[in-house]
Structure formats: C-alpha cells, structure tokens
Amino acid sequence: MNAPWKSGGVGTRAPFIAFTCDDLSADAIRPIATEMGWPAENVYKGGLRNAVQTLSVSSSPHILFVDLAESGDPLTDINGLAEVCEPGTIVIAAGQINDVRLYRDLLASGIQDYLLKPFTPDALRDAFAQAQAIISAPKVADIGGDRPHCATAVIGVRGGVGASTIATSLAWLMSDRDKRSTALLDLDVHFGTAALSLDLEPGRGLTDAIENPSRIDGLFIERAMVKASENLAVLSAEAPIATPIMTDGAAFFQLQEEMRNAFECTVVDLPRQMLVQYPHLLSDIDAAVLVTELTLAAARDTIRLISWLRSNAPGVQVTVLANKMHPGTGPEISRKDFEGSIERKIDMVLPYDQKLAAQAAKLGKPFAEAGKTSKTVAPLVALARQLLASGPDDDDAPVGKGGRAKGGPSLLAKFTDLKGLVARKDGGKKAGGPKG
C-alpha cells in the first residue's frame, strides 16, 4: 500500500495498528501484538471505516491490520484504503468471505495477506512475523555493479504485428534463460496484454502510478509489480475504456527510473503513439526493437519510425524484426524490396507458427516459454542475448546529417518507389504477367 507522504514523517510512524470489527478479534490480536513487542492499546474497534478515517489525518503504521468483515465490497474498500496509506505500509486484512478469487484480487491490490475469520493465534503470529521480516529486510536489492542495466523498448510499427508477444517473450528469456532480474512494463494502459499473456491479474499499480506520480519510489515498485516468476515482474493495466488517461508522462519516466534501480533488465512494451506524446520515454532506453511485417503500410511506418529514432534518440540501438513470416505464401512486399525501401537490412525474421501461438495462449505462457525447443523461437533467443551483450553506443547503420542514411534518397523518394512497386504489381496482374 502506498500513498503520498504525510507531513508526520517516518519517525512518527507506529510499528503496528489494528482496526477490528468485534471484541473477539481484538482480544485475539492483543496478546500476539504484545509478543511482537507492539503496544496492545494500538488495537482499535471500527474496522475498515475507522481505519480510513484515522489514517487520513495521521501517519500510517509500518504494519496495519484491518478487519473487512463489515465491508460490502472488500476489493473496492481496500483500494480506498490505499489512498490514505503511506509508502511501505504492510497491510494484513481479515474477513469472513472464503473465496479464492477475492483472495487473489486483494493480494494483487497490494495487501500482504488475507486471514479468514475466525483466525487462530498461530495464523496471526505467522502473518505478523512475515510482515515484520519484510520491514526488517533491505528494500533495495544488490543488482550487481559489474553488469550495466539493459533497457529495451519493443515498438510495433503497425497494430497487430505482434509487438506485445515479442516483448513478453524477450522479458521471459532474459529472466529465465539468462537469470537476470527483469521488469516488464506494458504502457498500453487500456488494452495491455502483458499480464494476460502470463496468466496474471494486472492489479492497479500502473493506474495508481499515473494518477499519483508522487507515490512512485522503490517501495511502490516492490508492492505494485506483479511477480510472474523468481526473476520476472510485470507492471500492466486494464484501465476502464471510458476513463481517459490524463498525464504528462512524468509517471512513466519515474517508473523507468525506479525499475532501473531495482532490476537488471527492463523491457518496455511501448505503443507507437506514445512516442508522439511522450518522446522522453526513450531517453534511458538502450535498444529499440521495431516489430514489423512485410506490407506497404508497415514499410511506410518503419521508415517513419527509424527516421524519428535517428532524430530524437540517436543513441538507441535499433533492431528491425520481421514477425509472422508465412513460409508457404509470399508477403505483400518481398524482403528485398522492403529492405530497399527502409534503407537497411532486416535484422531478424520470426516465422509464423499458428500452432505454437495457440498453445501459448491456452497455457497462459509467453510464446518463447511455450516453444522452448521450437526452431521458431530460436531467433528470439538470439535477440535476447544480443540485447544483453550489446552496448548502448553500437550503431545499426551509418547516419548522416538530418537523420538520413548516408547516400540514401529522401523520404519522398521512398514513398514514390513504394507506390510504384504497388502499381507495377497491379499492372502485371492486369496484363497477365507473373504474380507477386
């Protein structure tokens, strides 16, 4: 649970406060609190409502116990509690609803544990001891100074080219095969699929960060990110479609900064329209993977994005990945003509494997994990290792003044050549010439 700091400061925070709904619960908690060295008088009546009212005008404790027995909508009410809790507050909730879905939703919202009433002394003792251990543990992990942080942005040049699939797979490969602590940040706030691809609930961390950038710190990252595995954590969202995202982008930049401090690798699933709105998002990115397909529209947008990157993020290493390459049928534009139009080689080609994609979706696993032994995934494995090994100063192509490749034609000439290519293809078909 995290919220903006109150004026009281850390020094005035109590070690423990509990708000119960009944005398029986209060009587059960007081002796255990005394065992832990906490004042027994810090156990109050009033449940969640009293907790919100009290913490809205006073400092939050390090450990907060709140009884949800009188709450009609525990998940909504616990999210309201998050608005008045200070950073680092560990929340333990209790209630009478025995539902696995509710339990998972409450954990995803940021609480530490949920106890079913009536609880036993041993259950309370274990929950409090675990919370105390988290408070005592160092909050900033040693990510090792010998290896520089690897920050990668994955950008789809068109919708539906599979950029989110690539981003999730790269994050999984870095965390699983290369054993790097990795953060996956999905910036498609309304329609992000990072958590969905990993069979996780996205939680409210990303939307909370956007609404209150001042809450973002190391503790917020620790509590808001959803753990997918030992080395992989995800920050994603499924914001209501009717709710527009109002932000200047500061929250996104702060999230990247905190992730850089807490993880060895960051993979950002970056929707292309975000580049227009928040160009500063690439200021700390080392490499950008442009995911494309061999179509006329994709060629046009690949040209535009490469030009934008050269002008606005010249230090970013660019990799062009052609995804969903059908082995049986020819693409709309041949690879040779596509490479000629973008004035550089396609770095990697990923074949289209419908069977593997369906299997990954059914299993709720990343594409790379579902196809560990598949040749289809081999290019992604190579790309992940290349991103980890390459430095931020590597150049992908010689660049002259104005962001254009040396000796290359103007953008207008490229578009003219592409239109001519389509005209020649259409004309050949009308005259009975060879197809393609």
Phi, psi and chi 1 to 4 in degrees:
 res  aa     phi    psi   chi1   chi2   chi3   chi4
   1 MET       -  132.0  -69.9  -70.8  175.0      -
   2 ASN  -142.9  145.4  -62.2  -80.8      -      -
   3 ALA  -155.6  168.8      -      -      -      -
   4 PRO   -56.0  145.4  -25.3   33.9      -      -
   5 TRP   -62.5  140.1  -73.1  101.7      -      -
   6 LYS   -91.0  166.5  -62.7 -173.5 -179.2   71.4
   7 SER   -68.5  -15.2   58.1      -      -      -
   8 GLY   -64.7  -33.0      -      -      -      -
   9 GLY    83.5  170.9      -      -      -      -
  10 VAL   -68.4  -34.6  177.2      -      -      -
  11 GLY   -63.6  -24.3      -      -      -      -
  12 THR   -93.8    2.5   61.6      -      -      -
  13 ARG   -78.5  133.8  -61.4  177.4   69.2  178.3
  14 ALA   -74.5  151.2      -      -      -      -
  15 PRO   -70.5  -29.5   24.6  -33.2      -      -
  16 PHE  -158.3  136.8  170.6   79.1      -      -
  17 ILE  -141.5  140.4  -64.9  179.1      -      -
  18 ALA  -126.7  143.4      -      -      -      -
  19 PHE  -126.6  110.0  -64.2   89.4      -      -
  20 THR  -109.2  167.1   67.6      -      -      -
  21 CYS  -101.9  -11.6  -67.7      -      -      -
  22 ASP  -149.6  160.9   55.4   84.6      -      -
  23 ASP   -66.0  -34.3  -68.2  -32.1      -      -
  24 LEU   -62.5  -42.4 -173.2   62.0      -      -
  25 SER   -67.2  -42.2  -62.4      -      -      -
  26 ALA   -61.4  -42.4      -      -      -      -
  27 ASP   -66.3  -29.6  -67.9  -19.5      -      -
  28 ALA   -75.3  -32.3      -      -      -      -
  29 ILE   -80.5  -36.5  -68.0  173.2      -      -
  30 ARG   -57.7  -47.2  -72.6 -169.0  179.9   99.1
  31 PRO   -66.1  -33.1   20.2  -32.0      -      -
  32 ILE   -70.5  -38.2  -52.6  -58.8      -      -
  33 ALA   -62.4  -40.0      -      -      -      -
  34 THR   -63.0  -40.2  -57.5      -      -      -
  35 GLU   -59.1  -36.8  -72.7 -178.9   19.3      -
  36 MET   -80.0   -4.9  -59.0  -65.6  -64.6      -
  37 GLY    87.6   18.8      -      -      -      -
  38 TRP  -103.1  149.5  -57.3  -32.7      -      -
  39 PRO   -64.5  127.5  -19.6   31.4      -      -
  40 ALA   -67.5  -24.2      -      -      -      -
  41 GLU   -73.3   -5.1   56.9  -91.9   23.2      -
  42 ASN   -84.0   10.7  -78.6    4.7      -      -
  43 VAL  -100.1  113.6  179.8      -      -      -
  44 TYR  -114.6  163.6  -57.0   97.1      -      -
  45 LYS   -94.4  161.0  -66.6  -76.9  -66.2  -63.3
  46 GLY   121.8  -12.0      -      -      -      -
  47 GLY    62.2 -151.6      -      -      -      -
  48 LEU   -63.3  -39.4 -178.3   62.3      -      -
  49 ARG   -60.9  -45.5  179.5  176.7  -61.8  179.9
  50 ASN   -65.9  -34.8 -169.3   19.2      -      -
  51 ALA   -62.4  -46.0      -      -      -      -
  52 VAL   -64.2  -44.6  173.3      -      -      -
  53 GLN   -63.7  -41.9  -68.3  175.7  -12.9      -
  54 THR   -69.1  -46.6  -59.1      -      -      -
  55 LEU   -75.8  -14.8  -60.5 -177.8      -      -
  56 SER   -72.4  -17.1   64.0      -      -      -
  57 VAL  -123.3    2.1  -64.9      -      -      -
  58 SER  -142.2  167.7   63.2      -      -      -
  59 SER   -68.3  146.5  -63.1      -      -      -
  60 SER   -79.0  150.5  -57.5      -      -      -
  61 PRO   -78.4  170.5   32.2  -36.3      -      -
  62 HIS   -69.8  -39.7  -69.8  -62.6      -      -
  63 ILE  -125.1  127.9  -60.7  173.4      -      -
  64 LEU  -122.3  125.9  172.3   65.3      -      -
  65 PHE  -106.7  127.3 -177.9   94.9      -      -
  66 VAL  -133.5  133.6   59.0      -      -      -
  67 ASP   -93.7  123.2 -166.2  -20.6      -      -
  68 LEU  -101.3   12.7  -55.3  177.7      -      -
  69 ALA   -60.9  -30.9      -      -      -      -
  70 GLU   -96.2    7.8  -63.4  176.6   -7.8      -
  71 SER   -87.6  129.5  172.9      -      -      -
  72 GLY   -77.7  -28.8      -      -      -      -
  73 ASP  -135.6   84.0 -171.7  -10.0      -      -
  74 PRO   -57.2  -40.3  -23.8   34.0      -      -
  75 LEU   -66.5  -45.7 -173.3   58.5      -      -
  76 THR   -64.1  -41.5  -60.1      -      -      -
  77 ASP   -67.4  -36.8  -69.3  -17.7      -      -
  78 ILE   -70.0  -30.1 -153.4   72.0      -      -
  79 ASN   -68.9  -32.8  -73.6  -30.1      -      -
  80 GLY   -66.6  -35.1      -      -      -      -
  81 LEU   -63.1  -34.5  177.9   66.1      -      -
  82 ALA   -61.4  -26.0      -      -      -      -
  83 GLU   -70.5  -20.6  -62.2  -60.3  -37.0      -
  84 VAL  -112.0   -3.6  -62.1      -      -      -
  85 CYS   -85.8  140.3  -80.8      -      -      -
  86 GLU   -82.0  163.7  -64.1  177.5   13.1      -
  87 PRO   -57.9  138.8  -24.7   34.3      -      -
  88 GLY    86.9   -3.2      -      -      -      -
  89 THR   -70.0  124.8  -60.1      -      -      -
  90 ILE   -95.0  120.8  -64.6  179.9      -      -
  91 VAL  -106.7  127.4  178.1      -      -      -
  92 ILE  -113.6  123.8  -59.8  170.5      -      -
  93 ALA  -109.4  157.7      -      -      -      -
  94 ALA  -139.1  149.9      -      -      -      -
  95 GLY  -166.6  179.4      -      -      -      -
  96 GLN  -105.0   -3.8  -63.2  173.1  -33.5      -
  97 ILE   -87.0  116.5  -59.2  175.7      -      -
  98 ASN   -98.4   85.7 -174.0    7.0      -      -
  99 ASP  -141.0  123.7 -176.8   87.7      -      -
 100 VAL   -64.0  -39.0  173.5      -      -      -
 101 ARG   -61.9  -44.5  177.8   77.7  176.4 -174.2
 102 LEU   -62.0  -42.4  173.5   63.3      -      -
 103 TYR   -58.2  -46.0  172.5   75.9      -      -
 104 ARG   -66.4  -40.7  -69.5  175.4  176.9  172.5
 105 ASP   -64.6  -38.9  -71.7  -17.8      -      -
 106 LEU   -66.5  -41.1  -72.6  172.2      -      -
 107 LEU   -64.5  -39.1  -67.5 -173.6      -      -
 108 ALA   -66.1  -28.5      -      -      -      -
 109 SER   -75.1  -13.3   71.2      -      -      -
 110 GLY   122.7   -2.8      -      -      -      -
 111 ILE   -76.5  159.4   73.6  166.0      -      -
 112 GLN   -83.6  -39.8  170.5   63.2   26.8      -
 113 ASP  -157.3  158.2 -156.7   -7.6      -      -
 114 TYR  -130.8  119.7  175.8   75.5      -      -
 115 LEU  -105.1  138.0  -54.9 -179.5      -      -
 116 LEU   -89.3  128.5 -171.1   63.8      -      -
 117 LYS   -82.6  147.2  -63.5  178.7   64.9  175.3
 118 PRO   -76.5  135.5   28.9  -34.1      -      -
 119 PHE   -93.2  157.5   33.2   72.9      -      -
 120 THR   -97.7  160.3   65.1      -      -      -
 121 PRO   -57.5  -38.0  -26.6   35.4      -      -
 122 ASP   -65.5  -39.2  -73.4  -20.1      -      -
 123 ALA   -65.3  -41.8      -      -      -      -
 124 LEU   -64.4  -44.3  -72.6  170.7      -      -
 125 ARG   -60.2  -43.5 -165.7  175.2  -73.1  110.4
 126 ASP   -66.9  -42.2  -70.1  -15.8      -      -
 127 ALA   -65.1  -42.9      -      -      -      -
 128 PHE   -68.1  -39.0  -67.9  163.1      -      -
 129 ALA   -65.3  -39.5      -      -      -      -
 130 GLN   -65.9  -41.1 -174.4  176.3    5.6      -
 131 ALA   -64.1  -42.0      -      -      -      -
 132 GLN   -63.2  -36.2 -175.8   62.5   56.9      -
 133 ALA   -65.4  -37.9      -      -      -      -
 134 ILE   -66.9  -40.1  -65.9  174.2      -      -
 135 ILE   -62.9  -39.2  -70.1  -68.9      -      -
 136 SER   -79.6  -21.1  -56.7      -      -      -
 137 ALA   -73.1  150.8      -      -      -      -
 138 PRO   -63.9  137.9   21.1  -31.1      -      -
 139 LYS   -87.0  -24.2  -64.4  -61.6 -175.8  -63.6
 140 VAL  -107.1  117.7  178.9      -      -      -
 141 ALA   -76.5  147.2      -      -      -      -
 142 ASP   -82.2  106.0 -178.4   10.0      -      -
 143 ILE   -91.2    3.3   61.8  175.4      -      -
 144 GLY    86.9  120.6      -      -      -      -
 145 GLY   -83.8  -11.3      -      -      -      -
 146 ASP   -77.0  -25.2  -64.3  -24.3      -      -
 147 ARG  -110.1  120.5  -64.3 -168.6  -63.5 -163.1
 148 PRO   -68.3  153.3   25.2  -33.7      -      -
 149 HIS   -65.8  139.7 -176.2   87.7      -      -
 150 CYS  -109.3  112.6  174.0      -      -      -
 151 ALA  -114.2  119.5      -      -      -      -
 152 THR  -124.5  133.3  -57.1      -      -      -
 153 ALA  -107.6  131.3      -      -      -      -
 154 VAL  -108.9  121.6 -178.6      -      -      -
 155 ILE  -125.4  125.0  -53.0  166.3      -      -
 156 GLY   -85.7  125.5      -      -      -      -
 157 VAL   -71.1  -22.6  -57.1      -      -      -
 158 ARG  -140.1  158.7  -59.4  -73.9  -61.2  169.9
 159 GLY   -68.9  138.9      -      -      -      -
 160 GLY    86.4    6.8      -      -      -      -
 161 VAL   -81.5   -9.1  -63.9      -      -      -
 162 GLY    97.2   25.0      -      -      -      -
 163 ALA   -63.4  -38.9      -      -      -      -
 164 SER   -66.1  -37.5  -64.5      -      -      -
 165 THR   -62.3  -42.7  -61.8      -      -      -
 166 ILE   -65.8  -44.4  -59.2  -59.6      -      -
 167 ALA   -61.1  -46.3      -      -      -      -
 168 THR   -63.7  -40.8  -52.8      -      -      -
 169 SER   -66.6  -42.5  -68.7      -      -      -
 170 LEU   -62.6  -43.0  -71.9  175.9      -      -
 171 ALA   -62.1  -41.7      -      -      -      -
 172 TRP   -66.3  -42.0 -178.7   83.6      -      -
 173 LEU   -63.2  -43.4  -72.6  167.2      -      -
 174 MET   -63.3  -38.0  -68.4  175.1 -180.0      -
 175 SER   -80.1  -36.0   65.4      -      -      -
 176 ASP   -92.1  -54.3 -173.2   80.7      -      -
 177 ARG   -77.3  -36.5  -63.8 -153.8  175.4 -165.8
 178 ASP  -102.1   -0.2  -66.8  -78.5      -      -
 179 LYS    55.6   38.9  -54.4  -57.0  179.1 -174.7
 180 ARG   -99.9  137.6  -55.9  -74.1 -173.3   97.3
 181 SER   -68.1  122.4   58.8      -      -      -
 182 THR  -129.5  137.0  -55.4      -      -      -
 183 ALA  -110.1  131.8      -      -      -      -
 184 LEU  -110.1  114.3  174.4   57.6      -      -
 185 LEU  -109.5  113.8  174.8   59.7      -      -
 186 ASP  -100.5  109.4 -174.1  -10.2      -      -
 187 LEU   -93.7   10.7  -69.5 -175.6      -      -
 188 ASP   -85.8   89.8 -169.7  -18.2      -      -
 189 VAL   -66.2  -34.5 -177.9      -      -      -
 190 HIS   -91.3  -35.7  -70.5   97.4      -      -
 191 PHE  -125.6   25.3  -57.5  101.1      -      -
 192 GLY   -63.5  145.8      -      -      -      -
 193 THR  -122.0    7.5   58.0      -      -      -
 194 ALA   -60.5  -50.2      -      -      -      -
 195 ALA   -65.6  -39.6      -      -      -      -
 196 LEU   -61.9  -40.3 -177.0   64.2      -      -
 197 SER   -66.2  -23.9  -61.2      -      -      -
 198 LEU  -102.4   10.1  -66.0  163.4      -      -
 199 ASP    58.4   46.8 -164.4   23.8      -      -
 200 LEU  -124.4  157.1  -60.9  171.0      -      -
 201 GLU   -84.8  129.3  -68.0  -71.0  -22.1      -
 202 PRO   -67.8  -26.3   24.0  -33.1      -      -
 203 GLY    74.6 -171.6      -      -      -      -
 204 ARG  -110.9    8.5  -76.5 -174.0   46.5   86.9
 205 GLY   -57.3  -47.2      -      -      -      -
 206 LEU   -68.8  -43.8 -177.8   54.1      -      -
 207 THR   -66.9  -36.0   51.0      -      -      -
 208 ASP   -63.9  -38.8  -74.4  -13.6      -      -
 209 ALA   -65.0  -40.2      -      -      -      -
 210 ILE   -66.9  -40.8  -65.4  170.3      -      -
 211 GLU   -72.4  -32.0  -66.9  168.5   -0.4      -
 212 ASN  -137.1   77.9  -62.2  -73.2      -      -
 213 PRO   -57.9  -26.3  -21.8   32.6      -      -
 214 SER   -66.8  -15.2   60.3      -      -      -
 215 ARG   -80.9  -12.5  -64.3  170.6   59.8 -179.4
 216 ILE   -76.6  117.5  -58.5  172.6      -      -
 217 ASP  -155.1 -172.6   58.0    9.6      -      -
 218 GLY   -60.0  -39.0      -      -      -      -
 219 LEU   -68.6  -37.0  -70.4  172.4      -      -
 220 PHE   -62.0  -44.5  178.0   87.9      -      -
 221 ILE   -59.7  -42.6  -67.1  -64.6      -      -
 222 GLU   -62.0  -38.3  179.3 -176.1  -11.8      -
 223 ARG   -90.0  -30.5  -54.0  -64.2  -69.4  173.6
 224 ALA   -85.1  -30.4      -      -      -      -
 225 MET   -75.5  141.6  -62.5 -164.0   71.5      -
 226 VAL   -93.7  125.4 -179.6      -      -      -
 227 LYS   -80.1  121.7 -154.1  167.6 -179.0   62.2
 228 ALA   -94.2  -30.1      -      -      -      -
 229 SER  -160.1 -174.2   66.1      -      -      -
 230 GLU   -59.9  -36.0 -178.4 -179.7   -4.0      -
 231 ASN  -112.9    2.6  -67.9  -38.3      -      -
 232 LEU  -126.8  127.4  177.8   60.4      -      -
 233 ALA  -128.7  147.9      -      -      -      -
 234 VAL  -124.6  139.8 -176.3      -      -      -
 235 LEU  -125.1  109.6 -168.8   60.0      -      -
 236 SER  -139.6  179.7 -177.1      -      -      -
 237 ALA  -157.1  158.1      -      -      -      -
 238 GLU  -133.6   66.3  -68.2  176.1    7.4      -
 239 ALA   -63.8  146.1      -      -      -      -
 240 PRO   -56.2  137.1  -23.9   33.1      -      -
 241 ILE   -61.6  -32.2  -61.3  175.2      -      -
 242 ALA   -77.2   -5.1      -      -      -      -
 243 THR  -105.6  106.2  -54.2      -      -      -
 244 PRO   -70.5  150.9   25.9  -33.3      -      -
 245 ILE   -92.3  113.3  -61.3  -60.2      -      -
 246 MET  -106.0  104.0  -53.1  -61.8  -67.6      -
 247 THR  -157.1  153.7  175.5      -      -      -
 248 ASP   -93.4    4.7   59.7   -1.4      -      -
 249 GLY    90.4   -3.0      -      -      -      -
 250 ALA   -61.6  -37.2      -      -      -      -
 251 ALA   -63.1  -41.1      -      -      -      -
 252 PHE   -62.8  -42.5  -57.0  139.3      -      -
 253 PHE   -65.7  -42.2 -176.3   77.2      -      -
 254 GLN   -65.0  -38.2  -72.1  177.1 -108.2      -
 255 LEU   -60.8  -43.7  -74.2  171.1      -      -
 256 GLN   -62.8  -39.5  -72.9  178.1  -79.7      -
 257 GLU   -62.9  -46.3  -76.2  -71.1  -54.4      -
 258 GLU   -67.7  -36.7  -67.0  -62.4  -23.5      -
 259 MET   -66.3  -35.3  -71.4  177.4 -179.4      -
 260 ARG   -61.7  -35.5  179.6  176.4  -73.2  -88.2
 261 ASN   -77.2  -27.7  -65.5  -29.6      -      -
 262 ALA  -101.3  -18.2      -      -      -      -
 263 PHE  -130.1  159.7  -63.6   88.3      -      -
 264 GLU   -81.5  -29.2  -66.7  177.7  -74.9      -
 265 CYS  -135.3  146.0  -56.9      -      -      -
 266 THR  -129.5  129.5  -57.8      -      -      -
 267 VAL  -116.9  121.8  177.0      -      -      -
 268 VAL  -109.0  119.1 -176.8      -      -      -
 269 ASP   -82.4  101.7 -173.2   -8.0      -      -
 270 LEU  -110.2  104.7 -176.3   59.6      -      -
 271 PRO   -59.2  140.8  -22.3   33.2      -      -
 272 ARG   -61.3  -32.8   56.9  179.4 -179.3  159.5
 273 GLN   -66.9  -19.8   64.2  -90.7   17.1      -
 274 MET   -67.8  -26.6  -60.0  -79.0  -78.8      -
 275 LEU   -64.2  -36.6  -65.8  178.7      -      -
 276 VAL   -69.8  -43.0  179.7      -      -      -
 277 GLN   -78.0  -38.4  -63.4  172.9  -63.9      -
 278 TYR  -134.2   71.2  -43.5  110.6      -      -
 279 PRO   -62.4  -21.9   20.9  -32.2      -      -
 280 HIS   -69.0   -8.9   61.2  -81.8      -      -
 281 LEU   -63.7  -22.2  -71.1  179.4      -      -
 282 LEU   -94.0    5.7  -73.9 -179.5      -      -
 283 SER   -66.1  -29.5   59.4      -      -      -
 284 ASP  -111.6   16.5  -76.2  -22.9      -      -
 285 ILE   -92.6  134.7  -66.4  -65.8      -      -
 286 ASP   -88.3  -37.8  -57.2  -42.4      -      -
 287 ALA  -141.6  145.3      -      -      -      -
 288 ALA  -123.6  130.4      -      -      -      -
 289 VAL  -105.1  113.7  178.7      -      -      -
 290 LEU   -91.4  113.0  -64.5 -177.0      -      -
 291 VAL   -93.7  124.8 -176.3      -      -      -
 292 THR  -137.3  175.9 -174.0      -      -      -
 293 GLU  -133.6  163.1   56.9 -172.2    1.6      -
 294 LEU   -90.1   73.7  -58.2 -167.1      -      -
 295 THR  -129.2  165.2   63.0      -      -      -
 296 LEU   -61.7  -46.9 -180.0   63.9      -      -
 297 ALA   -64.1  -40.0      -      -      -      -
 298 ALA   -67.0  -37.2      -      -      -      -
 299 ALA   -62.5  -45.1      -      -      -      -
 300 ARG   -58.6  -47.0  179.3 -158.2   64.5 -178.1
 301 ASP   -74.9  -27.9  -68.6  -20.7      -      -
 302 THR   -64.5  -43.3  -58.5      -      -      -
 303 ILE   -57.7  -46.9  -67.2  169.7      -      -
 304 ARG   -66.2  -40.8  -61.7  172.0   72.0 -169.6
 305 LEU   -70.3  -40.3  -75.0  169.6      -      -
 306 ILE   -61.6  -43.4  -70.8  175.7      -      -
 307 SER   -62.2  -43.0  177.1      -      -      -
 308 TRP   -62.0  -43.9 -171.6   95.1      -      -
 309 LEU   -64.5  -39.4  -71.1  167.1      -      -
 310 ARG   -65.7  -33.1  -76.5  172.3  172.7  158.8
 311 SER   -83.7  -38.4  -60.5      -      -      -
 312 ASN  -104.4  -20.8  -64.8  -85.6      -      -
 313 ALA  -142.1   65.4      -      -      -      -
 314 PRO   -64.5  -21.5   23.2  -33.8      -      -
 315 GLY   -84.6   -4.1      -      -      -      -
 316 VAL   -84.6  129.1  172.9      -      -      -
 317 GLN   -78.0  126.4  175.8 -170.7  -18.6      -
 318 VAL  -105.3  131.0  178.2      -      -      -
 319 THR  -120.8  128.5  -60.8      -      -      -
 320 VAL  -101.4  120.8  177.3      -      -      -
 321 LEU  -118.1  120.1 -174.9  149.8      -      -
 322 ALA   -89.2  116.3      -      -      -      -
 323 ASN  -105.0  159.8 -167.9   27.6      -      -
 324 LYS    57.3   46.5  -60.6 -177.6  178.9 -179.6
 325 MET   -80.8  111.6  -67.3  -72.1  -72.4      -
 326 HIS   -75.1  123.6  -67.1  -96.6      -      -
 327 PRO   -72.5  -26.4   25.2  -32.7      -      -
 328 GLY   -88.9  -28.7      -      -      -      -
 329 THR  -119.4  148.0   58.7      -      -      -
 330 GLY   -75.0  149.5      -      -      -      -
 331 PRO   -73.8  170.9   28.2  -34.2      -      -
 332 GLU   -61.8  -37.9 -176.5  176.9  -49.9      -
 333 ILE  -125.5  135.9  -61.4  177.2      -      -
 334 SER   -66.1  155.9   70.7      -      -      -
 335 ARG   -59.6  -40.1  177.4  171.1  178.9  172.6
 336 LYS   -61.6  -47.0 -179.7  179.7  178.7 -179.4
 337 ASP   -67.8  -36.5  -72.2  -27.7      -      -
 338 PHE   -63.2  -46.9 -171.1   93.7      -      -
 339 GLU   -65.0  -35.1  -69.4  176.4  -24.6      -
 340 GLY   -65.5  -37.4      -      -      -      -
 341 SER   -72.1  -35.1   67.4      -      -      -
 342 ILE   -91.6   -3.1   68.1  172.3      -      -
 343 GLU    62.2   34.8  -64.2 -178.6   -1.4      -
 344 ARG  -166.9  166.0   57.8  163.6  -68.1  161.9
 345 LYS   -79.5  150.8  -64.4  -70.8 -174.1 -178.8
 346 ILE   -75.2  126.0  -67.2  173.3      -      -
 347 ASP   -75.5  -39.2  -62.1  -71.2      -      -
 348 MET  -146.2  147.8  -68.3 -166.1  175.4      -
 349 VAL  -123.0  128.9  173.5      -      -      -
 350 LEU  -113.0  116.1 -165.4   65.4      -      -
 351 PRO   -63.7  155.2  -15.7   28.7      -      -
 352 TYR   -84.0  122.3 -178.1   66.5      -      -
 353 ASP  -128.7   89.3 -167.7  -28.5      -      -
 354 GLN   -64.0  -38.6 -176.5  176.7    6.7      -
 355 LYS   -63.7  -44.2 -177.5  177.7  179.5 -179.5
 356 LEU   -67.5  -39.0 -179.8   56.8      -      -
 357 ALA   -62.7  -42.0      -      -      -      -
 358 ALA   -66.0  -39.3      -      -      -      -
 359 GLN   -64.8  -42.2 -177.7 -178.1    5.5      -
 360 ALA   -62.0  -41.5      -      -      -      -
 361 ALA   -65.2  -41.3      -      -      -      -
 362 LYS   -66.6  -37.4  -70.2  178.3 -178.7  178.2
 363 LEU   -82.7  -14.4  -64.7  175.0      -      -
 364 GLY    67.6   39.1      -      -      -      -
 365 LYS  -124.1  156.3  -66.7 -177.9  177.7 -179.8
 366 PRO   -61.6  153.5  -20.3   31.0      -      -
 367 PHE   -53.9  -43.2 -172.6   79.6      -      -
 368 ALA   -67.6  -34.2      -      -      -      -
 369 GLU   -74.0  -40.5 -177.9 -179.2    5.9      -
 370 ALA   -65.4  -28.5      -      -      -      -
 371 GLY  -114.6   44.7      -      -      -      -
 372 LYS   -50.6  -40.8  -73.7 -178.3 -179.9  179.9
 373 THR  -101.0    5.6   59.4      -      -      -
 374 SER   -83.6  143.1  171.6      -      -      -
 375 LYS   -67.1  -23.5  -67.4 -178.0  179.2  179.8
 376 THR   -60.5  -34.1  -55.0      -      -      -
 377 VAL   -84.9  -13.3  177.7      -      -      -
 378 ALA   -53.6  -43.2      -      -      -      -
 379 PRO   -61.4  -34.4  -24.1   34.7      -      -
 380 LEU   -68.5  -38.2  -73.5  177.2      -      -
 381 VAL   -61.4  -44.7  176.0      -      -      -
 382 ALA   -64.1  -39.6      -      -      -      -
 383 LEU   -66.2  -42.2  176.5   57.6      -      -
 384 ALA   -60.7  -43.7      -      -      -      -
 385 ARG   -69.1  -34.7  -70.9  176.5  177.5  169.6
 386 GLN   -65.1  -41.6  173.9 -174.3  -49.9      -
 387 LEU   -64.9  -37.3  -66.8  170.1      -      -
 388 LEU   -72.8  -30.5  -68.8  173.1      -      -
 389 ALA   -88.2  -30.8      -      -      -      -
 390 SER   -79.4  151.4   60.8      -      -      -
 391 GLY   -92.6  164.3      -      -      -      -
 392 PRO   -70.8  -13.2   25.2  -32.6      -      -
 393 ASP   -96.1    1.5  -64.4  -33.3      -      -
 394 ASP   -67.7  139.1  -66.6  -18.0      -      -
 395 ASP  -101.7  137.7  -65.9  -32.2      -      -
 396 ASP   -89.5  -20.6   58.9  -78.9      -      -
 397 ALA  -164.8  150.6      -      -      -      -
 398 PRO   -64.7  132.1   23.1  -32.0      -      -
 399 VAL  -122.7  132.9  178.5      -      -      -
 400 GLY  -100.6 -166.8      -      -      -      -
 401 LYS   -67.2  149.1  -66.5 -178.8  179.2  179.1
 402 GLY    78.9    6.9      -      -      -      -
 403 GLY    80.4    8.4      -      -      -      -
 404 ARG   -97.4  148.3  -74.7  172.4   47.6 -166.1
 405 ALA   -64.6  140.5      -      -      -      -
 406 LYS   -60.6  129.9  -65.4  179.8 -179.8  178.5
 407 GLY    82.0   -1.5      -      -      -      -
 408 GLY   -85.9  162.3      -      -      -      -
 409 PRO   -75.8  171.1   28.2  -34.7      -      -
 410 SER   -73.4  166.1   66.4      -      -      -
 411 LEU   -61.6  -37.6  -74.1  175.7      -      -
 412 LEU   -60.7  -39.3  179.3   60.6      -      -
 413 ALA   -66.1  -36.2      -      -      -      -
 414 LYS   -63.8  -46.0  -62.5  174.4 -169.3  175.7
 415 PHE   -64.0  -37.6  -66.8  140.7      -      -
 416 THR   -63.4  -42.4  -57.6      -      -      -
 417 ASP   -63.4  -39.0  -70.5  -16.0      -      -
 418 LEU   -66.0  -42.6  -76.2  171.8      -      -
 419 LYS   -65.3  -36.6  -68.8  176.2 -179.5  176.7
 420 GLY   -65.6  -36.4      -      -      -      -
 421 LEU   -61.9  -44.8  173.0   64.4      -      -
 422 VAL   -64.1  -41.0  175.4      -      -      -
 423 ALA   -62.5  -39.5      -      -      -      -
 424 ARG   -66.5  -38.3  -70.7 -164.7  -61.4  -86.5
 425 LYS   -65.8  -44.5  -70.7  173.0   67.4  176.6
 426 ASP   -66.0  -40.6  -68.3  -18.3      -      -
 427 GLY   -65.0  -37.5      -      -      -      -
 428 GLY   -64.0  -37.1      -      -      -      -
 429 LYS   -68.7  -40.6  -69.2  178.2 -178.5  178.6
 430 LYS   -66.5  -33.1  -68.9  177.1 -178.3  178.3
 431 ALA   -87.4    3.2      -      -      -      -
 432 GLY    79.7   19.9      -      -      -      -
 433 GLY   -78.7 -178.0      -      -      -      -
 434 PRO   -67.2  144.9   22.0  -32.3      -      -
 435 LYS   -77.9  150.6  -63.2 -179.9 -179.5  179.7
 436 GLY    85.1      -      -      -      -      -
